[in-house]
């Protein structure tokens, strides 16, 4: 079974569980930045992908195969807009090339919540060095750790979405483009749950990160369960992204029953 998962710290509990499960010997896992995960799903180079949810409207069919995700309920800590000036003085925003979900979320928040109209610049490697003056930058994932100490203004996108909608947010979910057997889904979800249940063990074997509380990040900033509130939030976000084009997303019975 070909899996593609995000290579960030927030995915480690899932990886820990999968490789300590009875699925370990049948998994061919690749770890990629979110945009590559999405492309592997589009190209059918993986069977189950922890994919940025913004790609879902581009899929002919999408199956949500797990009730676990990378989400937030309030501040997510590692998806933020960094600036030397307050929001109302931002003229340009560099958009992180790692994930389309965070880019789309930035666009939505600018237009509908913050009521801003900055110039949005698709960024490439090294763009972080260009942030300054009226130029802000969206930085996601592990590269954002510690960035809050470098900039006077930090706007957490997970927190902003929740302030605006009253809902949590889903950044990435386990998606397939064709049905997966209920038996595999059940084993897959048990493996993910094992990883989440053993976060204290996991943090003991991860490299130390000075001034960053990894266990607190896993427990308080990242919200892994994809329950009804996140399902509502996911559909609200996708409805905005897809517009009149619509999208196809099925929540499999085996996953929803967990």
C-alpha positions in Angstrom: 0.0 0.0 0.0 1.5 3.3 -1.1 1.2 6.1 1.4 2.4 9.7 1.2 2.5 11.8 4.3 3.6 15.3 5.2 7.2 15.4 6.4 6.6 17.9 9.2 6.8 17.5 12.9 3.0 17.4 13.3 2.8 14.2 11.4 5.2 12.2 13.6 2.5 10.7 15.8 0.9 9.2 12.7 4.2 7.8 11.4 5.0 6.4 14.9 1.7 4.5 15.0 1.9 3.2 11.5 5.3 1.7 11.9 4.4 0.0 15.1 1.3 -1.5 13.6 0.5 -4.7 11.8 0.4 -2.6 8.6 4.1 -1.8 8.8 5.3 -4.6 6.5 2.8 -3.7 3.7 3.4 0.1 3.8 5.5 1.9 1.2 5.7 5.3 2.8 7.1 8.5 1.4 7.5 11.7 3.3 7.0 14.9 1.3 6.1 18.5 1.6 2.4 19.1 1.4 2.3 20.3 -2.2 4.1 17.1 -3.3 1.7 14.9 -1.3 -1.2 16.6 -3.2 0.5 16.0 -6.6 1.1 12.3 -5.8 -2.7 12.0 -5.2 -3.5 13.8 -8.4 -1.0 11.6 -10.4 -2.2 8.4 -8.7 1.3 7.7 -7.4 -0.1 6.9 -3.9 -3.1 5.0 -2.6 -3.7 7.0 0.6 -2.3 10.5 1.0 -2.2 12.9 3.9 -3.0 15.7 1.5 -3.7 19.4 1.8 -7.4 19.7 1.6 -7.4 22.5 -1.0 -6.6 19.9 -3.7 -9.9 18.1 -3.1 -12.0 20.1 -5.6 -9.5 19.0 -8.3 -10.1 15.3 -7.8 -12.8 13.5 -9.7 -13.7 11.7 -6.5 -12.2 11.9 -3.0 -12.7 9.5 -0.1 -12.0 10.6 3.4 -10.6 7.4 4.8 -9.9 8.4 8.4 -11.3 10.4 11.2 -7.9 11.8 11.9 -6.3 14.8 10.3 -3.9 17.7 10.8 -6.2 20.4 12.2 -6.5 23.1 14.8 -9.0 24.5 17.2 -7.6 28.0 17.6 -3.9 28.7 17.3 -2.0 26.1 15.3 1.4 27.8 15.9 3.1 26.6 12.7 0.9 28.3 10.0 1.4 32.0 10.4 1.8 35.3 8.7 4.9 37.1 9.8 5.4 40.8 9.4 7.3 43.8 10.6 4.1 45.9 10.3 0.5 45.5 11.5 -2.0 43.9 9.2 -3.5 47.2 7.9 0.0 48.3 6.7 0.9 45.1 4.8 1.3 45.8 1.1 2.6 42.4 -0.1 2.4 38.9 1.1 4.8 36.1 0.1 2.9 32.9 -0.2 4.6 29.7 1.0 5.2 27.2 -1.9 4.9 24.2 0.4 1.1 24.1 0.7 -1.9 25.3 -1.3 -4.3 24.9 1.7 -2.5 27.6 3.7 -2.3 29.8 0.6 -6.0 29.5 -0.1 -6.7 30.2 3.6 -4.6 33.3 3.5 -6.5 34.6 0.4 -9.9 33.9 2.1 -8.9 35.6 5.4 -7.5 38.6 3.5 -10.6 39.1 1.5 -13.4 38.1 3.8 -12.2 38.5 7.4 -9.3 41.1 7.5 -10.7 43.0 4.5 -7.3 43.5 3.0 -6.1 43.6 -0.6 -2.4 43.1 -0.6 -0.4 42.0 -3.5 0.0 38.2 -3.2 3.3 36.8 -4.4 3.9 33.1 -5.1 7.2 32.5 -3.3 10.2 30.3 -4.0 13.0 28.9 -1.8 14.6 31.6 0.4 11.7 34.0 0.3 11.9 34.2 4.1 14.8 36.6 3.7 12.6 39.0 1.7 10.1 39.6 4.5 10.4 43.2 5.8 9.0 46.7 5.6 5.5 46.3 4.0 6.2 42.8 2.8 4.8 40.0 5.0 5.3 36.2 4.5 3.2 33.1 5.0 5.4 30.4 6.5 4.2 27.0 7.4 5.5 23.8 9.0 8.8 23.2 10.7 10.4 26.3 9.1 8.1 28.5 11.1 9.3 27.2 14.5 11.1 30.1 16.2 10.0 32.7 13.6 7.8 34.4 16.2 11.0 35.6 17.9 12.1 37.4 14.7 9.1 39.4 13.8 7.0 41.8 15.9 3.7 40.9 14.2 2.6 37.3 14.0 -0.9 36.3 12.7 -1.8 32.7 13.3 -4.1 31.4 10.5 -5.7 28.7 12.5 -6.6 31.2 15.2 -7.9 33.7 12.6 -10.2 31.2 10.9 -11.7 30.2 14.3 -12.1 33.8 15.3 -13.9 34.5 12.1 -16.1 31.3 11.7 -16.3 29.9 15.3 -15.1 26.6 13.7 -11.9 24.5 13.9 -9.8 24.1 10.7 -8.6 21.1 8.7 -5.2 21.6 7.0 -4.7 18.1 5.7 -6.7 14.9 5.7 -6.1 11.2 4.8 -7.6 11.0 1.3 -7.9 8.3 -1.4 -9.3 8.7 -4.9 -10.9 5.2 -4.9 -12.6 3.1 -2.3 -10.4 1.4 0.4 -11.6 -1.8 2.0 -13.3 -1.3 5.4 -10.8 -3.9 6.9 -7.8 -1.8 5.8 -9.4 1.4 7.0 -10.0 -0.1 10.4 -6.4 -1.3 10.8 -5.2 2.1 9.4 -7.1 4.1 12.0 -6.1 1.8 14.8 -2.5 2.5 13.9 -3.0 6.2 13.8 -4.8 6.1 17.2 -1.9 4.1 18.7 0.5 6.9 17.7 -1.7 9.6 19.3 -2.0 7.5 22.4 1.8 7.2 22.8 2.9 10.8 22.3 4.9 10.8 25.5 7.0 7.9 24.2 7.4 9.5 20.8 8.6 12.8 22.2 11.4 11.0 24.1 12.9 9.7 20.8 12.5 12.9 18.8 15.5 15.3 18.5 15.5 18.0 21.2 14.1 21.4 20.1 15.3 24.2 22.3 12.6 26.7 23.4 9.9 24.6 21.8 7.6 22.3 23.7 6.9 19.5 21.3 4.5 17.5 23.5 2.5 20.7 24.1 2.4 21.4 20.4 1.1 17.9 19.7 -1.6 18.1 22.4 -2.7 21.8 22.3 -1.9 23.3 18.9 -2.5 20.3 16.5 -5.9 18.8 16.8 -5.9 15.3 15.2 -9.5 14.1 15.6 -11.7 14.8 12.6 -15.1 15.0 14.2 -18.4 16.7 13.2 -17.2 20.2 13.8 -14.1 19.7 11.6 -16.3 18.1 9.0 -18.4 21.2 8.9 -15.4 23.4 8.8 -13.9 21.4 6.0 -17.0 21.6 3.9 -17.2 25.4 4.5 -13.6 25.9 3.4 -14.0 23.7 0.4 -17.2 25.4 -0.6 -15.4 28.7 -0.7 -12.4 27.3 -2.6 -14.4 25.4 -5.2 -17.0 28.0 -5.7 -19.5 27.1 -8.5 -17.3 24.2 -9.6 -18.3 22.1 -6.6 -16.4 19.1 -5.3 -16.9 15.4 -4.5 -15.9 14.2 -1.0 -17.2 11.1 0.6 -16.8 10.3 4.3 -16.5 6.6 4.3 -18.7 4.7 6.7 -15.9 2.8 8.2 -14.0 6.0 9.1 -17.1 8.0 10.3 -18.0 5.1 12.6 -14.8 5.3 14.6 
